[in-house]
Amino acid sequence: MAEEVFDIVIVGGGPAGLTAGIYVSRARMKSILVEKQGPGGSPALSERIENYPGFPEGISGFELVDRMRRQAEHFGLEINAYNPVNSIRDEGGTKVLETDEGELRTLGVIVATGMRPALLGVPGEEEFLGKGVSYCATCDGAFFKDATVAVIGGGNSAAEEALFLTRFAKKVIIVHRRDRLRAGKILQEKVLSNPNIEVKWNKVVKEVLGNGKVRGLVLANPEGGDEEEIKVDGVFLYVGNIPNTEALRGILELDDGGYVVTDSKLKTSVDGIYAAGDVRSGAIRQVVVAVGEGARAAMAAQSYVDTIKGTAYI
């Protein structure tokens, strides 16, 4: 790896990264995609995606991103999975990525590392992780057949996963810190009309209770007051996200939330490095948007590399 110089290295294998891979591969750029896990990103965990154009009946998140992966590989993209990028340094015309498997040298970089679920940070959360506490209903929902489970959050992810969990659980309790859901209107309608879903308004989790596995939650008003204990067998957390930008700190400009700052052409603060998808500051966090940004970042990176190599069209 050490002496080989790529045209473009894509960091991250979600929809933005895979789409970028399709574009740079079709442009016959010498490229590779590196991903700390398997390709797919967080959308691969979605049980159903209903708002991606071309699939009127919806499609599972895994199938959608797997099609993207197969398409990218069909055009020749090399995918190096389970190889996290630990740092990036700029050596002028060449960027050097330090990975668990060694160095990757490249002229251009597309950062598409996405984000991960935020933690509640309350007693019992880490203790019962995998013992009733989960961040993925699609992964773990089947373990809670005929049980009572709680979903923490009020956005689209929380609403979608609560609806999914009704396939297994006899009761789903949504715990939300506000007096109305933030999810889209159609999702709100589905949630509020579902007889197996109860919403605890104006409540936050103070503690996860259990004895070897989850047995309940302590809830309270966000502004204080009396606490309430409820019995649940499982807890699914959807309270926000954290950008996967730890390896980029001190290299690229990040906003206050840790997301990558770009210009309108998706260029970062370093020449030759572009960002796309959920990791980007101000991004609209939808699969269809990530796909569009992946394509745009790929074209911008290709233009940059062609200019560097003196092969750009005049």
C-alpha positions in Angstrom: 0.0 0.0 0.0 2.8 2.4 1.0 4.1 3.4 -2.5 0.9 3.1 -4.5 -0.8 6.5 -5.2 -4.5 6.5 -5.9 -6.4 9.1 -7.7 -9.2 9.1 -5.2 -9.8 7.4 -1.8 -13.4 7.4 -0.5 -13.7 7.1 3.2 -17.1 5.6 4.3 -19.3 3.0 2.7 -22.9 4.4 3.1 -25.0 5.8 0.2 -22.9 8.8 -0.3 -19.6 6.9 -0.4 -21.0 4.1 -2.6 -22.5 6.6 -5.1 -19.2 8.4 -5.2 -17.6 5.1 -5.9 -19.9 4.4 -8.8 -19.0 7.8 -10.3 -15.3 7.7 -9.9 -15.1 4.0 -11.1 -17.1 4.8 -14.2 -14.7 7.7 -14.8 -11.8 5.2 -14.7 -10.2 6.9 -11.7 -7.8 4.7 -9.8 -9.8 4.5 -6.6 -10.6 2.6 -3.5 -13.3 2.8 -0.8 -12.3 2.2 2.8 -14.9 1.5 5.5 -14.5 0.7 9.2 -17.3 -1.8 9.0 -19.1 -3.5 6.2 -20.5 -1.3 3.3 -24.0 0.1 3.8 -23.8 2.6 6.6 -26.8 3.3 8.9 -29.5 3.0 6.2 -28.7 -0.7 5.9 -30.3 -1.1 9.3 -33.6 0.5 8.2 -36.4 -2.0 7.9 -38.1 -0.1 5.2 -37.3 3.0 3.1 -40.4 4.4 1.5 -39.2 7.8 0.1 -36.4 6.7 -2.2 -37.5 7.4 -5.8 -38.1 4.4 -8.0 -39.4 2.0 -5.4 -43.2 2.7 -5.0 -43.7 -0.2 -2.6 -40.6 0.7 -0.6 -37.4 -1.3 -0.2 -35.5 -2.6 2.8 -32.5 -0.4 3.7 -30.1 -3.4 3.4 -31.3 -4.3 -0.1 -31.0 -0.7 -1.3 -27.4 -0.1 -0.2 -26.5 -3.6 -1.3 -27.6 -2.8 -4.8 -25.4 0.3 -4.6 -22.5 -1.8 -3.5 -22.9 -4.3 -6.3 -23.2 -1.5 -8.8 -20.0 0.1 -7.6 -18.1 -3.1 -7.7 -19.5 -3.9 -11.2 -17.8 -0.8 -12.4 -14.5 -1.8 -10.8 -14.5 -0.1 -7.4 -12.3 -1.8 -4.8 -13.8 -1.9 -1.4 -11.6 -2.3 1.6 -14.0 -3.1 4.5 -13.2 -3.3 8.2 -10.2 -1.0 7.9 -10.8 2.2 9.8 -9.0 5.5 8.8 -7.3 6.8 11.9 -5.9 10.1 10.5 -5.4 12.1 7.3 -2.5 14.4 6.6 -1.9 16.7 3.7 1.5 16.6 2.1 0.7 19.2 -0.5 -0.2 17.4 -3.7 -0.6 14.0 -1.9 -2.9 13.1 1.0 -1.8 10.3 3.3 -4.4 8.2 5.1 -3.3 6.2 8.1 -5.4 3.0 8.4 -5.3 -0.1 10.6 -3.7 -1.9 7.6 -1.2 0.8 6.7 -0.9 4.0 4.7 -3.0 4.9 1.7 -1.6 7.7 -0.5 -3.9 9.6 -2.8 -4.4 12.8 -4.8 -8.0 13.3 -3.7 -10.2 12.3 -0.8 -14.0 12.1 -0.4 -15.1 11.9 3.2 -18.5 10.2 3.6 -18.1 8.7 7.1 -21.7 9.5 8.2 -22.7 9.6 11.9 -23.6 7.2 14.8 -26.2 7.2 17.5 -25.7 9.5 20.5 -25.8 8.0 24.0 -28.3 9.1 26.7 -25.5 9.1 29.3 -27.7 7.8 32.1 -27.1 5.1 34.7 -27.8 1.6 33.4 -27.4 2.5 29.7 -24.0 0.9 29.2 -24.5 -1.8 31.8 -27.5 -3.2 29.9 -26.3 -2.7 26.4 -27.1 -5.9 24.6 -29.2 -7.0 27.6 -32.3 -5.0 26.7 -30.7 -1.7 25.6 -30.4 -1.4 21.8 -29.8 1.2 19.1 -31.2 -0.9 16.3 -34.8 -2.2 16.3 -34.3 -3.9 13.0 -31.4 -5.8 14.5 -32.9 -6.7 17.9 -36.7 -6.3 17.6 -37.4 -10.0 17.1 -36.0 -10.7 20.6 -38.9 -8.9 22.1 -41.9 -10.9 20.9 -45.0 -10.2 23.1 -42.9 -7.9 25.3 -43.2 -4.3 26.3 -40.5 -2.0 25.0 -39.7 1.7 25.1 -38.5 3.9 22.2 -36.7 7.0 23.3 -36.9 10.0 20.9 -39.4 11.8 18.7 -37.9 12.1 15.3 -38.3 10.0 12.1 -36.0 7.2 13.3 -37.9 6.9 16.6 -41.2 6.8 14.9 -40.2 4.4 12.2 -38.6 2.0 14.7 -41.6 2.2 17.0 -43.9 1.1 14.2 -41.5 -1.7 13.3 -41.4 -2.9 16.8 -45.2 -3.4 16.9 -44.6 -6.4 14.7 -43.1 -8.2 17.7 -43.9 -6.3 21.0 -47.3 -6.3 22.5 -46.8 -2.7 23.6 -44.4 0.1 22.5 -44.0 3.1 24.7 -42.5 6.2 23.0 -40.8 8.5 25.5 -40.3 12.0 24.2 -39.0 15.1 25.9 -41.5 17.4 24.1 -45.3 17.7 23.7 -45.3 16.7 20.0 -43.3 14.5 17.7 -40.7 15.9 15.4 -41.2 13.1 12.8 -42.8 13.7 9.4 -46.6 14.1 9.4 -47.4 10.7 7.8 -45.2 9.0 10.4 -46.9 10.9 13.2 -50.3 9.9 11.9 -49.2 6.2 11.8 -47.8 6.3 15.3 -50.6 8.2 16.9 -53.3 6.0 15.3 -51.6 2.7 16.3 -53.4 1.0 19.2 -50.2 -0.7 20.3 -48.2 2.5 20.8 -48.4 4.8 23.8 -46.6 8.1 24.0 -45.2 9.5 27.2 -45.0 13.2 26.5 -42.6 15.7 28.2 -40.5 12.9 29.7 -36.8 12.1 29.8 -35.0 8.9 30.9 -33.2 9.3 34.2 -32.1 5.7 34.7 -32.4 2.3 33.1 -33.4 -0.3 35.6 -32.7 -4.0 35.6 -31.2 -7.1 37.2 -29.1 -8.8 34.6 -31.3 -7.4 31.9 -33.6 -4.4 31.5 -36.7 -4.4 33.7 -37.8 -0.8 33.6 -37.1 3.0 33.3 -37.1 5.9 35.6 -38.7 8.9 33.8 -39.0 12.6 34.8 -40.1 15.9 33.4 -37.2 17.6 31.6 -37.6 20.6 33.9 -37.6 18.5 37.1 -40.3 17.2 39.4 -41.7 13.9 40.4 -40.1 10.8 38.9 -42.1 7.8 37.4 -41.1 4.2 37.1 -42.4 2.2 34.2 -41.9 -1.5 33.5 -40.3 -2.4 30.1 -38.3 -5.4 28.8 -36.3 -3.4 26.3 -35.2 0.1 25.4 -34.4 1.4 21.9 -32.6 4.7 21.8 -33.0 7.4 19.1 -31.9 10.7 20.7 -29.6 12.1 18.1 -26.3 11.5 16.3 -22.6 12.1 16.5 -20.6 12.7 13.3 -17.8 10.3 12.7 -15.1 12.9 12.4 -12.6 12.1 15.2 -9.9 11.3 12.6 -10.4 14.6 10.9 -10.0 17.0 13.9 -7.1 19.4 13.4 -7.1 18.6 9.7 -10.4 19.9 8.4 -12.6 22.7 9.5 -15.5 21.3 11.6 -18.6 23.2 12.9 -19.6 23.4 16.6 -21.3 20.0 16.3 -18.2 18.3 14.8 -19.6 18.1 11.2 -17.4 18.9 8.2 -17.7 22.4 6.8 -17.8 22.6 3.0 -18.5 25.1 0.3 -21.3 24.8 -2.2 -19.2 22.4 -4.3 -18.6 20.2 -1.3 -15.0 21.2 -1.0 -13.6 21.2 2.6 -11.0 23.6 4.1 -8.2 21.5 2.5 -7.7 21.4 -1.3 -8.4 18.0 -2.7 -10.6 16.8 0.1 -14.4 16.8 -0.3 -17.2 15.7 2.0 -20.7 14.3 1.3 -23.7 12.9 3.1 -24.6 13.0 6.8 -21.1 13.9 7.9 -21.3 17.3 6.2 -22.4 20.4 8.1 -25.9 21.5 7.1 -26.7 18.3 5.3 -30.3 17.2 4.9 -30.0 13.7 6.4 -31.9 11.7 3.8 -30.6 8.8 1.6 -31.6 10.5 -1.6 -29.7 13.6 -0.6 -26.6 11.6 0.4 -26.7 9.9 -3.0 -26.8 13.3 -4.8 -24.0 14.7 -2.7 -21.9 11.5 -3.3 -22.2 12.1 -7.1 -21.4 15.8 -6.8 -18.4 15.2 -4.6 -17.1 12.5 -7.0 -17.3 14.9 -10.0 -15.6 17.7 -8.0 -12.8 15.3 -6.9 -12.4 14.0 -10.4 -12.0 17.5 -11.8 -9.4 18.4 -9.1 -7.4 15.2 -9.8 -7.6 15.7 -13.5 -6.2 19.3 -13.1 -3.4 18.0 -10.8 -2.4 15.4 -13.4 -2.8 17.8 -16.3 -5.5 15.8 -18.0 -8.4 18.1 -17.5 -10.5 19.0 -20.5 -10.0 22.6 -21.7 
